[in-house]
Amino acid sequence: MNVDGKHFRTVWVDKDEQPIVKIIDQTKLPFAFEIENLDSVESLVSAIKNMHVRGAGCIGVTAAYGMWLAANQSRGSYSQLESLASKILEARPTATNLSWAVKRQLDLVAKNKNENWITLTLNEANKISDEDARWCNEIGNHGKKILYDIAKNKNNTSPVNILTHCNAGWLAFADWGSATSPIYCAHREGLSVHVWVDETRPLNQGARLTSWELANEGVPHTIIPDNTGGHLMRSGMVDVVITGTDRTNSYGDVANKIGTYLKALAATDNGIPFYVALPSSTFDWDTAEGGGDIPIEQRDSDEVMNIEGLNSEGKISSIAVSLDSFNYANYAFDVTPSRLVSGLITERGICNASRDGIMGLFPEKINN
Ligand code: MRU
């Protein structure tokens, strides 16, 4: 997608400056656009932990390039490569894409130990990034049909109103995004759309990142406090909810940014379709039905106690929301049960959020 008219991927390498992984520092947006250089596994792990890069797909692509840094650092020792891989794996627990990408790289090296690991892992990371961008673009091509159908059935000229939560946009992937991709595809073709953007406390990925992306793409949108969606849905101001996911099991239970479950409940109560968009790299083929065994990251309570923004001197700064002496909890994700999900939008098409629906699109996983 474009930033001031220039195309960017969220993670990339510069051939002349190897071995360096380049990222867009998402903690500075929307106030400043800064590119950060990661030159070691340690700096890459810190960038993931501190959310300079975030979002399931983007974490996966970053981890894939992290394995290239690991190949550089391990100097031909497979046990050293494995130990650097486990550092990357521990960076954040919920998004499946991270372990998916690290495992893919480790398996590749294990099968080709006699080849040059640095070249192997760099090529594979580029492939994972390209795949992620292509899959997200396909999600858009399938998902835009939902928006066209809504527009056709609306008996007025108002735009299709989509509500989204957190940031499942291009910043959360290599390009395009998952939840935003249908919106970008339809909007580029001229369909009239408007997006309600949940601000998404505590870190405000909606207010800071999704709105910035939508503005760059010229998509009309409005930022709302997280607790507004229910009112908008009851008032007929939302036609469809589309979110992303950090991990979805093969039964269609969806782990996503905290607060997603409440939006799904409100959508169901109001008969509003609630779709979840994801590339196949976000499926967790192993966890049990119900999603009870999906690890839910708990982050530092400081993120809840404080809020970050631009101060009167134009600097990004943080102020306390309440008193230091109070108690805070910071669950970063929740699980929305499949019964509240109208459908999953994947690179292979749209399916029911059920084992049968998912296996219909991914039959090769039936005996997984
Ligand atoms: O904690 P984050 O910002 O990494 O959370 C991930 C998300 O942005 C959302 O949960 C998103 O909707 C799914 S990731 C594509």
Boltz pocket constraint, residues with backbone or C-beta under 6 A from the ligand:
constraints:
  - pocket:
      binder: B
      contacts: [[A, 53], [A, 54], [A, 55], [A, 56], [A, 57], [A, 165], [A, 166], [A, 167], [A, 168], [A, 169], [A, 172], [A, 178], [A, 205], [A, 243], [A, 244], [A, 245], [A, 246], [A, 255], [A, 256], [A, 257], [A, 258], [A, 332]]
      max_distance: 6.0
